[in-house]
Amino acid sequence: MVTRRGFGIRFAAAVGGMVSMLLTAVPASQAADNVVVFAAASLKNALDAINSSWKAEGHEAATISYAASSALAKQIEGGAPADVFISADLDWMKYLADKKLTKSDTEVQLLGNRIVLIARKDASATTTIEPNFDLAKLLGDGKLAMADVKAVPAGKYGKAALEKLGVWPSVENNVAQAENVRAALKLVSTGEAPLGIVYQTDAAADPEVKIIATFPQETHAPIIYPAAVLADSKNEDAAKFLDYLKSAKAKPLFEEQGFTVLVPAN
């Protein structure tokens, strides 16, 4: 059994490790040569595969930094060198667009996703997500792993769904908030939390977890991933990389991870 103190220590370690890995600064010299992409953490598996395909076609591999959309948007606002931004929601793209930090004519609504309730692969937990379902009982003495519910898209979607269902008040004091959705996934994957709310694509990427229920789409705002070239980008390959993300070659690589591709393949 993990004690409350032990949970706190191991939770901090898990989150700290993920943040260290995901928020690695992009060296200026590297940014000058390659397309630099700032992308929502939930895109890692799909974008890594697409980047390999892009490189196989003779391009320089893109340098991709994965983190929470909120953290990446703030880094861009602060002058971090990047060419393309892919957010896990429309709000953080609008945040940058309103500050004239994107090339608005390049913005595209690229992907769709779902949020799900997950548990460890060997857990016996089952439930049906419906109004007032007893999530607190399902948690018992454990924590519900979620991305930051105030800033990170996955956390915001999850909180909105639980509020819509009338469940949030019963669990809000038992939520373990992580820096990004992959850090929340790790808490469940490693057994630190019995349940978590992540994207279905994250659940598909980790064999140590399973989906026990999917949130109805009407319980939260549509989950849309927009992408755009950034206003300060001088890299001629930035628009080409964004076009590649919309291509017939990228489409199956997104779909293999569970994303819904929202743009016609070019």
ABEGO torsion letter per residue (X at the ends): XBBAAAAAAAAAAAAAAAAAAAABBBBAAAAAABBBBBBBAAAAAAAAAAAAAAAAAGBBBBBBBBBBAAAAAAAAAAGBBBABBBBABAAAAAAAAAAGABBAAABBBABBBBBBBBBBAABABBBBBBBGBBAAAAAEABBBBBBBAAABAAAAAAAAAAAAAGAAAAAAAABBBBABAAAAAAAAAAGABABBBBBAAAAAABAABBBABBBBAAABBBBBBBBBBBAABABAAAAAAAAAAABAAAAAAAAAAGBBBABBBX
